[in-house]
Amino acid sequence: MVESVSTVPCVMDPEIRDRCRVSPRSRNTVHFVYREHGHEAAFLALDVIEGADYLVLYEIYVPLRMRGNGIGGRALAALAAFAAAKGCSWIYAFAHPIDGTRTEQDLERWYVQNGFCPRDNGTGELELSVDTSSTGSPR
């Protein structure tokens, strides 16, 4: 489940809370926490623009101790379901490392493994087509 984080103190996991504190915000940026089995498992920062048919994912952060177990991919799948529920057909993302543990190329490969494709606009942006007709799973 992906849920909005309105206040940082409500986040219990210390790594996720720290990431939430330092993650930049713009006018349209919303912070979310992905939960598995009731426990905080990932942090996501994205732009949700009223009336747009897309979301822009700026950050996905899984605490170091939880990495390598597929949490990030499941968080992306939950995000796709969230996007579909909002009527969004696309999720756009940039592969920018935020903590120095992965390279940009590593992150690009990870996004592609999770259904994203490079956009043809020359920006380095990646895109995921979302099926809005049913579950929100990637197309």
Secondary structure as GFF3:
##gff-version 3
##sequence-region A 1 139
A	DSSP	beta_strand	2	4	.	.	.	ID=ss1
A	DSSP	three_ten_helix	8	10	.	.	.	ID=ss2
A	DSSP	alpha_helix	14	22	.	.	.	ID=ss3
A	DSSP	beta_strand	29	36	.	.	.	ID=ss4
A	DSSP	beta_strand	39	48	.	.	.	ID=ss5
A	DSSP	beta_strand	54	61	.	.	.	ID=ss6
A	DSSP	three_ten_helix	64	66	.	.	.	ID=ss7
A	DSSP	alpha_helix	71	85	.	.	.	ID=ss8
A	DSSP	beta_strand	90	93	.	.	.	ID=ss9
A	DSSP	alpha_helix	104	113	.	.	.	ID=ss10
A	DSSP	beta_strand	117	118	.	.	.	ID=ss11
A	DSSP	beta_strand	126	129	.	.	.	ID=ss12
###
